[in-house]
Every structure is written in structure tokens, then in C-alpha cells.
């Protein structure tokens, strides 16, 4: 399980590499994407730090955020995966996703998130997944709902208010 890879009809999800930096900068350097983070676009240095941090997570847990490759074009269009985070005082497995804005509204995020959800429950045997979605990010909320997550409430994390979505592994329903 040292190098997990997931495949869907249109996507290939693989472990993130430092060589993905320029492609990821097309996501995190896009003001349309960064509105969801209420943040400025990333500099190359910030992007490098972010990629290295995810790679450290991958090394520690054996998985993290996957780079999402569109098979038909052989290009990286997003990231999607699981991160362990301290949320409300408890260690949680958070399913997260970020995609290039020119690939929004084509079902790629839902396709990738569904593959990661299945991997989390069937291969990693995680008991539950959560997603923290910034209040107002309706597109991310729809993705969470499409893959079977249910709104579990609201939570403030690092001074930011989020919708907290969750699902359990056994029944893939609300807990």
C-alpha cells in the first residue's frame, strides 16, 4: 500500500509528486479557486511548501491527497484525497478536493471523490470520513452530498466557519 493508485472511467489518481508543482499552481494560482479558501493565490514558494507537506503526510500515513490526472489529455486537473486533521479536538480523516476552474461542472470532482471514498472504506477500512466545506461553497457541498455524505452541523476551525459533512464506512449513511 506504499503507492496506491486509483482509476475511474476518466481519471487516474496517483500519489502526489514534487514534479506536480507547476500543474498544481494552475489550481492554487487561480483566483476563482482561491475564493473558496478566502485566500490570495499561492506563490511558487507557498505551492512548494504545500506539496512537500502533503508528501510528508503520504509518507506518514501511506496516502494523502492524490494528484488527479485526466486520462484523455494526460494532464493534472486537480487533487483529491484524505488528510488526517485535528477537528474539534478529535483526529478525523477528511476527504478534500481542489480542481482547476476550467474543469469544473463536468463531474470530475464527484468522480474522483467517489473513488477516494471507496478506497477509504474498502481498502483503508476507515470508520468514517468528514469533509469541511467553507460556508457558501455550494459546489463542494453538492459533491459531498452526491457521494453520500450528510450535513452533520457547522464547526469553526482556525477561526473559519465550515459546514461539516460526514459518513460512516459500513453503511455509507449518516451517523
N, C-alpha and C positions, 0 to 999 in steps of 0.2 A: 504494500500500500504506500510505498515511498514516492511514487509518481503517478497518482491517479489521473485518469483522463476520462472524460465523458463525451459521448457523441449523441447527437439528436439528428433529425432529418436534415436540418440546415446548418447545424453548428457543431464545432469541435471545441470542447472546454479542456484546457490543459493548465498545468501549474504555471504560474507567472514567472517570468524571467526578467533580468535587468535589461535585456535587449528589447523588451516590450515598451520601454520608457517613452520613446517618441510617439508610438501609437496611443498609449495611454494619455499622453499630453494633449492629443486631439480631443479627448473627453474632458479632462480636467482643466484644459486651457480654453474651453468653450463657455462663454458667459451664460448661455441657455441652460447648460448642465449645472453650473455652479449656483444658479438661483436656488436650486433645491438645498444647497448647503449654506445659503446666505453667506457666501464667501467670495472673495476675489478669485480669479483664475490662478492656477498653480504656476509658479515659475519652474524652470527645468530643475533647479535645486530642490524645491519642495516635492516635485514629482519623483525625483530620485530617492529622496528620504521615504516617501510613501511606499514606493515599490520595495525598497530594502526592508521596511517594517513588515510588509506583507510576506516577503520571502522568509524573514525570521519566524513569523507565525507559522508558515508552511513547514519549516524545519522543526519547530517545536511540536506541532500537532499532526503533521503528515498531510495537512490540507489547509486551505485558506481561500483567498479569492482566486478563482480561475481566470485566466485570460480567455475571452470568448472570441473564437475565430469563425468568420462567415466562410463556410466551405466553398461556396460558388465563386468568391472573389479572393480567397486565401488572405484575408486581412483581419486584423484585430478590430472588433467593433465595440467591445465592452469588457466588463469584468462582472463576475457573479460567483458567489461562494459563501463560505461560512467563516465567521470570526468569533472567537471566544472573547466575551466582554463582560465587565462588571456592570450590571444594570440593576439599579435599585438595591444594591448591596448583595446581589446574587450573581454567580457566574452563569452566563447564558450563552447559547450558541445562536448567533444572529445571522440570518440569511440576508445578504445585501447584494445590490446590483447597481451598476452605472453603465450607461450606454451612450455612444455618440448620438448627438441630436439628429443627424441626418439619417439615422436608422431607427428612429422612434416610430411608433404606430404601425409596426409591421409584424408584431408578435414575437420578436426575437427575445425580448426580456422575459416574457412569460415562458417561452420555450426553454430558455436557459435556467430560469428559476425552478421550473418543474423538474428538470434533470438534477439539479442540485438538491432539491427537496427529496427526491427518490434516493439519491446517493446518501444523504444524511441519515435517512431512516433504514434503508435496506442494507447498505454497506457499512456505515459507521455505527449503526444502531443507537443513534442519539435519541433520548427520550422525548425531546421537544425542540422546536425551533421558534424563534421570535424574529420579528422584523420591526425595527424602529423607523418610522416614517415621519418626516417633518410635517407638522400640521399644515394642511393646504396642498401637499403634493398628491393630488388626486390620481395621477397616472401611476405612481408607485403603489398607492393604496389599491387600485384596481388589479395590479399584478398580484399583490399579496392575496387578495380575495379570489382571483382566478385559480390560484394554486391550492386553495383550500384553507387559507389562514382566516382567522376571525378576529375582529377587534376585541382586545382584552382590556382596553382602557387607554388612559393617557398617562404619560410619565415625563418628568423633567429630568434631563440628562445633560450635565455640563451647562446648565442654565438655558437649555433649549427644550421647548415643549414638543413632544412626539406623540403620534398615535402608536400604541404598542399592539402589534398583531402577534398571534401565536397559534401553534397547532402541536398536537401530540403525535408521536410516531406510530403508535399502534393503530389508532382508528382514523388518523388524519382529520380529526374534528376538533372542535373547541374543547378546551379542558374544563 
